[in-house]
Amino acid sequence: MLVKHFPGETIGIIGSSMASALLAQEAGRLGYRVASLVLQEQNPVRQFCNWQTICPVYDETALRHFAGRVDVVVAETGLLSHQDYKILAAITDLTLSDDLMAITTDRLIEKVFLDSQRCLVTPFSMVTSLKDIKEAVEYIGFPCVLKTTQRHLPQSSDHVILYSEEDYERAERKVEESTCILEAWIPTEKKASLTLVRNERGEMLLYPVFEVIGSGELHLKQVRYPANISSMVEAEMRRVAQVIGQALDLIGSLTLEFFITSAGVVYINEASVGLSSEAIFTLGSMSMSHFEATCRALVGLPLPDLLPRGRAAIALPLVDLNYDEVMTQYMMRTDWHFAFFNPRGHSVEDMQGYVIVIGDSIKHCERQIELSRLTHHPK
């Protein structure tokens, strides 16, 4: 049964990323109390929550204690198992249906669901042994990618790429740890993503298609919109997102990552249910950020029409920027957006966050970055 949550009630957030901190900030602004469950004392969420519990591990005891003190709960993707979500759902309001719980935690179920919706996904196979891998390679071929099916397991993001039979030894070690999924490697010209938010009324916000530039951890990457793709490809991505959002009966946020080939063929690589750290570019560049929209969807508020405030935006991680120049722009700019976090115990200048540069085009944004010397690091 759908539950409405009114200001003064408590939203429980599990996780300590910048996305969780932004959700906590928006929840407080909308009049809700915020509770936080994290593993480490130093985290960006703490400055925006009413109370925070620090636990050594997200076990049943910690989850039950936390769920019993909040009115609705949301968790970052990859932290909890399907059973963990079941524990939360039995105690408090969890906006994830049984299908969404399964898709959120299991890559294989996610692929099967997307395939059932007649969405184009990379060829895949479940594998539990080296024998399974060898049989799957017969029709998937080399190169291919071996992934752990359960997202909450340690090293679940450490994928193994198989280029030839010489990689079987590494693959065998991984498949011995847990059940895996073997996926074909698709030669792609570009990767692009799209985030949508939907509430229980069926109202849906589709944010612009964006690209993540760079490598390594997310906080070392920059996010750009609009993505440099054709209008036909973008239209297909938006169509697929609407189909999946409706089919899942989604309440909350969903981010889809697409592979685009040189021939314009669009594959769905991943459907991530939950907060999107990449959607930080929506701060200031859209009439409603992804984080406010997600909060509104979770508590049952309406979603207004989405309007762009800028034709383009580049979100830059603060860790890559010249701090003094960032502060200069912060004191001058009304057209950019700044998302700053100063976790407890850090010095004043030891901040985390992003600078969102907004302009008429990507080139205009790049020119502003160059002129402001944001990325200039003095020796």
C-alpha positions in Angstrom: 0.0 0.0 0.0 1.3 3.4 -0.9 2.1 5.7 2.0 2.1 9.5 2.1 4.8 11.1 4.3 4.3 14.6 5.6 6.8 17.2 6.8 8.1 16.4 10.3 8.4 12.7 9.6 11.8 11.0 9.3 13.5 9.9 6.1 16.2 7.3 6.7 19.2 7.3 4.4 21.6 4.4 4.3 25.0 5.3 2.8 27.6 8.1 2.9 28.1 9.4 -0.6 27.7 12.9 -1.9 24.4 11.9 -3.4 23.1 10.8 0.0 24.3 14.1 1.5 22.4 16.1 -1.2 19.3 14.0 -0.6 19.5 14.7 3.1 19.9 18.4 2.4 16.8 18.5 0.1 14.8 16.5 2.6 15.5 19.0 5.4 14.7 21.9 3.1 11.3 20.3 2.4 10.6 20.0 6.1 11.5 16.4 6.9 13.7 15.1 9.6 16.7 13.1 8.4 18.3 10.0 9.9 21.5 8.5 8.6 23.1 5.1 8.8 26.8 4.9 7.8 29.9 2.9 8.4 32.4 5.7 9.0 32.3 8.7 11.3 33.7 11.2 8.7 31.1 11.5 6.0 29.4 14.4 4.1 25.9 13.3 5.2 26.4 14.2 8.8 26.1 18.0 8.4 22.6 17.6 6.9 21.0 15.1 9.2 19.2 15.3 12.5 20.9 12.2 13.9 23.3 9.6 12.6 24.1 6.0 13.6 27.6 4.6 12.8 27.8 0.8 12.6 30.7 -1.5 11.7 28.6 -3.4 9.2 25.1 -3.3 7.7 23.9 -6.4 9.5 20.4 -7.4 10.6 20.7 -5.8 14.0 21.8 -2.4 12.7 19.1 -2.4 10.0 16.3 -3.4 12.3 17.3 -0.8 14.9 17.5 1.9 12.2 14.3 1.0 10.4 12.3 1.1 13.6 13.2 4.7 14.1 12.3 6.1 10.6 9.2 6.5 8.5 10.6 5.8 5.1 14.0 4.5 4.1 16.3 4.7 1.0 19.7 3.0 0.6 22.5 3.6 -1.9 22.8 0.9 -4.6 25.3 -1.8 -3.9 25.3 -1.7 -0.1 22.5 -4.2 0.8 21.4 -7.7 -0.2 17.9 -8.7 -1.2 17.4 -10.1 2.3 18.5 -6.8 3.8 15.8 -5.0 1.8 13.3 -7.5 3.0 14.2 -6.8 6.6 13.7 -3.0 6.0 10.4 -3.5 4.2 9.0 -5.5 7.1 9.5 -2.7 9.5 9.2 0.6 7.7 8.1 2.1 4.4 10.4 1.0 1.5 9.3 2.3 -1.8 11.0 -0.7 -3.7 8.6 -3.4 -4.9 9.8 -7.1 -4.8 10.8 -6.8 -8.4 12.8 -3.6 -7.8 14.6 -5.2 -4.8 15.7 -8.1 -6.9 16.8 -5.9 -9.9 18.6 -3.5 -7.5 20.7 -6.3 -5.9 21.2 -8.8 -8.7 22.8 -8.1 -12.1 21.4 -11.3 -13.7 17.8 -10.5 -12.7 18.3 -7.0 -14.0 19.5 -8.4 -17.4 16.6 -10.9 -17.6 14.1 -8.1 -16.9 15.5 -5.8 -19.5 15.5 -8.6 -22.0 11.9 -9.4 -21.2 11.0 -5.8 -22.0 12.4 -6.2 -25.5 15.2 -3.8 -24.7 18.5 -4.5 -26.5 21.0 -5.8 -24.0 24.4 -7.4 -24.5 24.4 -11.2 -24.9 24.9 -12.7 -21.4 24.9 -16.0 -19.5 24.9 -17.0 -15.8 28.1 -18.9 -14.9 29.0 -20.8 -11.7 32.1 -22.7 -12.9 35.0 -22.6 -15.4 33.1 -25.1 -17.4 30.1 -22.7 -17.7 32.4 -20.0 -18.8 34.0 -22.1 -21.5 30.5 -23.1 -22.8 29.3 -19.5 -22.7 32.3 -18.2 -24.6 31.3 -20.6 -27.5 28.4 -18.2 -28.4 29.4 -15.0 -26.6 32.9 -15.0 -27.9 36.1 -13.0 -26.9 36.5 -10.5 -25.5 33.8 -10.7 -22.8 33.3 -9.4 -19.3 32.8 -11.5 -16.1 30.8 -9.7 -13.3 29.6 -10.8 -9.9 25.8 -11.0 -9.9 25.3 -9.8 -6.3 26.1 -6.1 -6.1 26.6 -5.9 -2.4 29.5 -8.5 -2.2 33.1 -7.2 -1.7 34.8 -6.4 -5.0 31.6 -6.7 -6.9 32.7 -3.8 -9.1 36.0 -5.6 -10.0 35.1 -7.1 -13.3 37.3 -9.5 -15.2 37.8 -9.0 -18.9 38.5 -12.1 -20.9 40.5 -11.6 -24.1 41.5 -15.2 -24.7 41.8 -18.6 -23.0 44.8 -17.3 -21.2 42.4 -15.3 -18.9 40.5 -18.4 -17.8 42.6 -18.7 -14.6 41.6 -15.3 -13.4 38.0 -15.9 -14.4 38.0 -19.2 -12.4 39.2 -17.5 -9.3 36.4 -15.0 -9.5 33.6 -17.5 -10.3 34.7 -19.6 -7.3 33.9 -16.6 -5.0 30.3 -16.2 -6.2 27.8 -16.7 -9.0 28.7 -14.5 -12.0 27.3 -13.2 -15.2 29.3 -13.3 -18.4 28.5 -10.6 -20.9 29.7 -9.9 -24.5 32.0 -7.0 -25.1 30.3 -4.5 -27.4 32.6 -2.2 -29.4 31.1 1.2 -28.7 31.6 4.6 -30.1 30.2 6.3 -27.0 28.6 5.8 -23.6 25.8 7.9 -22.4 23.4 7.8 -19.4 19.9 9.0 -18.6 18.3 9.5 -15.2 14.6 9.5 -14.5 12.5 10.0 -11.4 8.9 8.7 -11.0 6.4 9.0 -8.2 3.4 6.7 -7.2 1.1 8.9 -9.3 3.0 7.9 -12.5 4.4 11.4 -12.9 7.9 11.2 -14.4 10.8 13.5 -14.9 13.3 12.6 -17.7 16.6 14.5 -17.3 18.8 15.2 -20.2 21.2 12.6 -21.5 24.7 13.0 -20.1 28.2 11.7 -20.3 30.7 10.8 -17.6 34.2 11.8 -18.7 37.3 10.4 -17.1 38.3 7.2 -15.3 38.7 5.9 -11.7 36.4 6.7 -8.8 33.3 8.7 -9.5 34.5 11.7 -7.5 37.4 12.1 -9.9 35.2 12.3 -13.0 33.4 15.1 -14.6 29.8 15.0 -15.9 28.6 16.8 -19.0 25.3 17.5 -20.6 24.1 17.5 -23.3 25.7 14.3 -24.5 27.2 14.4 -28.0 24.8 12.0 -29.6 22.3 12.2 -32.5 18.7 13.2 -31.9 17.5 9.8 -33.1 19.7 8.0 -30.5 18.5 10.4 -27.7 14.9 9.8 -28.7 15.4 6.0 -28.4 17.1 6.3 -25.0 14.2 8.4 -23.7 11.6 6.0 -25.1 13.4 3.0 -23.4 13.6 4.9 -20.1 9.9 5.6 -20.1 9.0 2.0 -20.9 11.3 0.7 -18.1 10.1 3.2 -15.6 6.5 2.3 -16.2 7.1 -1.4 -16.3 8.9 -1.4 -13.0 6.2 0.8 -11.4 9.2 2.8 -10.1 8.9 5.1 -7.1 12.2 7.0 -6.9 15.2 7.3 -9.2 16.6 5.1 -12.0 19.7 5.7 -14.1 20.3 3.8 -17.3 23.7 3.5 -18.9 23.7 3.0 -22.7 26.4 1.7 -25.1 26.1 3.3 -28.6 27.8 1.7 -31.5 29.2 3.4 -34.6 26.1 2.3 -36.5 23.9 4.0 -34.0 22.7 0.8 -32.3 21.7 1.4 -28.6 22.4 -1.2 -26.0 21.4 -0.9 -22.3 24.5 -1.7 -20.2 23.0 -1.1 -16.8 19.8 -0.1 -15.0 20.7 1.3 -11.6 17.8 1.8 -9.2 18.4 4.5 -6.6 20.3 7.7 -6.2 22.6 8.8 -9.0 25.8 10.6 -8.0 26.4 11.4 -11.7 23.1 13.4 -11.8 24.8 16.1 -9.8 24.9 18.1 -13.0 21.2 18.8 -12.5 22.0 21.1 -9.6 21.4 24.6 -10.9 21.1 23.5 -14.5 17.6 22.2 -14.1 14.5 23.8 -12.6 14.4 20.8 -10.1 17.5 18.8 -9.3 17.5 15.0 -9.4 17.9 15.0 -5.6 14.9 17.1 -4.8 12.8 15.2 -7.3 13.9 11.9 -5.7 13.0 13.1 -2.3 9.6 14.3 -3.5 8.9 10.9 -5.1 9.8 9.0 -2.0 7.4 10.9 0.2 4.5 11.1 -2.3 4.8 14.7 -3.4 3.9 15.8 -7.0 6.6 16.3 -9.6 6.4 19.5 -11.6 7.4 20.0 -15.2 11.1 20.0 -15.8 12.7 23.0 -17.4 16.4 23.6 -18.2 18.0 26.7 -16.7 21.0 26.3 -19.1 21.6 24.7 -22.4 24.7 22.9 -21.2 26.5 22.1 -18.0 29.8 20.6 -16.8 30.1 19.3 -13.3 33.7 19.4 -12.1 34.9 17.5 -9.0 36.4 19.9 -6.4 39.4 17.7 -5.8 40.6 18.4 -9.3 40.3 22.2 -9.0 42.3 25.2 -7.8 40.7 25.9 -4.4 41.5 29.7 -4.5 40.0 30.1 -7.9 36.9 28.2 -6.9 36.3 30.5 -4.0 36.8 33.5 -6.2 34.1 32.3 -8.6 31.9 31.3 -5.6 31.9 34.9 -4.4 31.2 36.3 -7.9 28.9 33.9 -9.7 25.1 33.7 -9.8 24.8 31.5 -12.9 26.9 28.6 -11.7 26.1 26.1 -8.9 28.3 25.0 -6.1 27.8 21.8 -4.0 30.2 21.9 -1.0 30.6 19.4 1.8 32.9 19.9 4.9 32.7 16.6 6.9 33.2 16.9 10.6 36.9 16.8 11.6 38.1 18.4 8.3 39.8 21.8 8.1 37.9 24.7 6.5 39.7 24.3 3.2 39.5 20.5 3.2 36.2 20.3 1.4 34.5 17.9 -1.0 32.0 18.6 -3.7 31.4 19.8 -7.2 31.3 23.0 -9.2 28.6 23.0 -11.9 29.5 25.3 -14.7 26.4 26.3 -16.7 26.5 27.8 -20.2 24.9 28.0 -23.7 26.9 25.0 -25.0 29.7 22.6 -23.9 32.2 24.8 -25.7 30.9 27.9 -23.8 31.3 26.0 -20.5 34.8 24.9 -21.4 35.7 28.5 -22.3 34.4 29.7 -18.9 36.5 27.1 -17.1 39.6 28.1 -19.1 39.1 31.8 -18.4 38.5 31.3 -14.7 41.5 29.1 -14.4 39.6 26.6 -12.3 41.7 23.6 -13.4 45.0 25.5 -13.1 47.1 23.9 -10.3 50.0 26.0 -9.2 53.3 24.2 -8.7 
